[in-house]
Amino acid sequence: IDRFSFDAGGYNSEKVTVYVPLPGVGKISRDQITCDFTPTSFDLIIHDLEGKNFRLVKDNLDKDIDPTKSKYIVKADKIVLKLGKCKTEYGSFDHWSDLTSKKAKKKMANGKSEAENPSDSIMNLMKNMYDEGDDNMKRMIGETMMKQREGKLGDGMGGMDDLGGMGGMGGMGL
């Protein structure tokens, strides 16, 4: 399955929704449709719909889900997946910006997460700023990396003297 829609829901909503258009899916037996939910993934399988099998697998979801509060609903021409959000430590529900996370939720060879290695987390922060930033942010990061490689920035915080004391952060072009 290569087409689906994602609805993150409103502020503090309990579920996110995935709409999977499949013409005629409502006519087949429910025994031919399965969906396995885990805290970080779902696996939707449809057997023998007009002679074809279909599958939609998404792992590395943006946030964890509660498999016990997740379900699928079969309509005439689509399947609707309701993914139950997990509550945060403050009792509210996380806001999802995407169905899957751009960051890999994996452990390094030594068993520690990437966040436990300071240099990796700084590099990941810079990569995320570049990936999620606008064109101006990408240009600024690219220029800074190029100047650093060419030795034009010097060492330490020498390149930050144009921030004007950070007063209103006026030197940052914001």
C-alpha positions as CSV (number, residue, x, y, z in Angstrom):
1,I,0.0,0.0,0.0
2,D,1.6,3.2,-1.1
3,R,-1.3,5.7,-0.5
4,F,-2.7,6.7,2.9
5,S,-3.7,9.9,4.8
6,F,-2.5,10.9,8.2
7,D,-4.5,13.0,10.7
8,A,-2.5,14.1,13.8
9,G,-5.7,15.2,15.6
10,G,-6.2,18.3,17.6
11,Y,-4.4,19.5,20.7
12,N,-4.3,16.8,23.4
13,S,-6.4,14.4,21.3
14,E,-6.3,10.7,22.4
15,K,-5.7,9.2,19.0
16,V,-4.0,9.8,15.6
17,T,-5.8,8.5,12.6
18,V,-4.5,6.8,9.4
19,Y,-6.9,6.5,6.4
20,V,-6.1,3.8,3.9
21,P,-8.2,3.9,0.7
22,L,-9.0,0.5,-0.6
23,P,-12.0,0.3,-3.0
24,G,-14.2,-2.7,-2.2
25,V,-12.5,-3.6,1.1
26,G,-15.8,-3.6,3.0
27,K,-17.1,-6.5,0.9
28,I,-14.5,-9.0,2.1
29,S,-14.6,-11.1,5.3
30,R,-13.1,-9.5,8.4
31,D,-11.0,-12.7,8.8
32,Q,-9.0,-11.5,5.8
33,I,-7.9,-8.3,7.5
34,T,-5.4,-8.1,10.4
35,C,-3.5,-5.3,12.0
36,D,-0.8,-5.9,14.7
37,F,0.0,-2.9,16.9
38,T,3.2,-2.5,19.0
39,P,4.3,0.5,21.0
40,T,6.4,1.7,18.0
41,S,4.7,0.3,14.9
42,F,1.7,-1.1,13.2
43,D,1.3,-3.8,10.5
44,L,-1.9,-3.8,8.4
45,I,-2.4,-6.9,6.2
46,I,-5.4,-7.5,3.8
47,H,-5.6,-10.9,2.2
48,D,-7.2,-11.6,-1.1
49,L,-8.9,-8.3,-2.0
50,E,-9.9,-8.8,-5.6
51,G,-7.1,-11.5,-5.9
52,K,-4.4,-9.3,-4.4
53,N,-2.8,-9.0,-1.0
54,F,-2.0,-5.6,0.5
55,R,0.2,-4.5,3.4
56,L,1.0,-1.3,5.1
57,V,3.8,-1.4,7.7
58,K,5.0,1.6,9.6
59,D,7.6,1.3,12.3
60,N,9.6,4.0,14.1
61,L,6.3,5.9,14.7
62,D,6.7,9.6,15.7
63,K,5.7,8.8,19.3
64,D,4.8,5.6,21.1
65,I,1.3,4.3,20.9
66,D,-0.8,2.2,23.3
67,P,-1.6,-1.1,21.4
68,T,-4.5,-1.7,23.8
69,K,-6.2,1.5,22.7
70,S,-5.4,1.1,19.0
71,K,-7.9,-0.4,16.5
72,Y,-8.9,-0.6,12.9
73,I,-12.3,0.1,11.4
74,V,-13.3,-1.3,8.0
75,K,-15.5,0.9,5.9
76,A,-16.9,0.3,2.4
77,D,-13.9,1.7,0.5
78,K,-11.2,2.3,3.2
79,I,-9.7,1.1,6.4
80,V,-9.3,3.6,9.2
81,L,-6.6,3.0,11.8
82,K,-7.0,4.7,15.2
83,L,-3.7,4.7,17.0
84,G,-4.0,5.4,20.7
85,K,-1.5,7.9,22.0
86,C,0.4,7.4,25.2
87,K,0.0,9.9,28.0
88,T,3.0,12.0,28.8
89,E,4.5,12.4,32.3
90,Y,2.2,15.4,32.8
91,G,-1.0,13.6,32.0
92,S,-1.6,15.1,28.5
93,F,-1.1,13.5,25.1
94,D,1.9,14.3,22.9
95,H,1.4,16.3,19.7
96,W,2.5,14.3,16.6
97,S,4.0,16.2,13.7
98,D,4.4,13.2,11.4
99,L,3.4,9.5,11.3
100,T,6.9,8.3,11.5
101,S,9.9,9.8,13.2
102,K,12.8,11.3,11.2
103,K,15.1,10.2,14.0
104,A,16.0,6.5,14.4
105,K,15.1,5.1,17.8
106,K,18.0,2.8,18.1
107,K,20.8,1.9,20.5
108,M,24.4,2.1,19.7
109,A,26.7,-1.0,19.8
110,N,27.7,-0.3,23.4
111,G,24.0,-0.4,24.5
112,K,23.7,3.3,25.2
113,S,21.3,5.5,23.2
114,E,22.7,8.1,20.9
115,A,21.6,10.8,23.4
116,E,24.1,9.5,26.0
117,N,27.0,10.4,23.7
118,P,27.4,14.2,23.8
119,S,29.2,14.6,20.5
120,D,26.7,12.4,18.7
121,S,23.8,14.4,20.2
122,I,25.4,17.7,19.1
123,M,25.8,16.4,15.6
124,N,22.2,15.1,15.6
125,L,21.0,18.5,16.8
126,M,22.8,20.2,14.0
127,K,21.5,17.6,11.5
128,N,17.9,18.1,12.7
129,M,18.3,21.9,12.5
130,Y,19.5,21.5,9.0
131,D,16.8,18.9,8.0
132,E,13.9,20.8,9.6
133,G,15.1,24.3,9.0
134,D,14.0,26.7,6.3
135,D,16.3,27.6,3.3
136,N,17.9,30.4,5.3
137,M,18.8,28.1,8.2
138,K,20.2,25.5,5.8
139,R,22.3,28.2,4.1
140,M,23.7,29.6,7.4
141,I,24.6,26.1,8.6
142,G,26.2,25.2,5.3
143,E,28.3,28.4,5.2
144,T,29.4,27.9,8.8
145,M,30.5,24.3,8.2
146,M,32.4,25.4,5.0
147,K,34.1,28.2,6.9
148,Q,35.0,25.8,9.8
149,R,36.5,23.3,7.3
150,E,38.5,26.0,5.6
151,G,39.8,27.3,9.0
152,K,38.2,30.7,8.6
153,L,36.2,30.6,11.8
154,G,39.1,30.1,14.2
155,D,38.6,28.2,17.4
156,G,36.2,28.4,20.3
157,M,33.3,30.9,20.1
158,G,35.2,33.4,18.0
159,G,32.6,33.3,15.2
160,M,29.9,34.4,17.6
161,D,31.0,38.0,18.2
162,D,28.5,39.3,15.7
163,L,25.6,38.3,17.8
164,G,25.7,41.7,19.5
165,G,25.7,40.4,23.1
166,M,22.6,38.3,22.4
167,G,20.5,41.2,23.7
168,G,17.6,40.9,21.4
169,M,19.5,38.3,19.3
170,G,19.4,41.0,16.6
171,G,22.6,39.7,15.0
172,M,21.1,36.4,14.1
173,G,19.0,37.7,11.2
174,L,15.7,36.8,12.9
